[in-house]
Amino acid sequence: MGDFKFEIEKNFGELSESPKGWKKEFNLVSFNGREAKYDIREWDPDHEKMSKGLTFTKEEIVKLRDLLNKLDI
């Protein structure tokens, strides 16, 4: 198995922080040199380790935004 590489191209913000210091963030991330995707997951304080997360294409994040805007919170 080869090396796994990632690059956080843009950080949009932090959603929460766990007691162990990991932060759930919304970022634009490129994995293994591929086109960057919108990404929500927890990261350790040094951004060296990550949890499982969700990635979205631009089209998916636009649809998610539209769905969230319809919520009556």
N, C-alpha and C positions, 0 to 999 in steps of 0.2 A: 504494500500500500504506500502511495507517495505522500509527500508533504501536503498538509492542508493549509491553505493560505487565505487570509481575509484582509480587507482594508475597509475601514470605516471612512467613507468619502464625505459624509455630512451627518452631524448629530443635530436632530431636530428638538430633542429635549428628553428629560427624565420623567417617567411616569410614577415611579415609587422606588423606595430603597428598603431592602430586607435588613433584619437585625444583624446579619453576618456581613453587611456592607455591600452586597451585590445590588446593582441598580438596574431596574427595568427601563430600557431606553427605546426610543423610536429613532432609527438611523437609516441612512442609505449605505448599504454595504455591498462590496464586491467580494464574492467567494471564488477562489481559485482562478482569478483573472477574468471571470465572466462579467457580463453587464451587471451593474449594480442594481439591487432591488431594495424596496422599502422593507424594513425589518423591525420586528418587536421581539425582544428577548432580554434576559438578565445577563449582565456582564460583571465580572469581578472588578475590584477597584483599579487594577492595572490594565484592563481590557486584554488580558492574555487568555482567560478562560471564559466560556459562555455556556448558557443553558440551551436547551432546545427552544426554538422560537418559531415565529411565523414570518414568512417572507411574502411579499406582494409585488406584482408588476405595477407599472404606472396605471394601467387600466383598472386593475383590482383595487388599488388604493383610492382611485376616484370613485368607484362604486361604493367602497366602504365609507368614504366621507359622506356621500349622498345618503346612505342608510343611517349613519350616525346623526346627520342633520335632521332626519325625520323623527328621531326619538323625542318623546315628550318627557324630559327629565326635570 
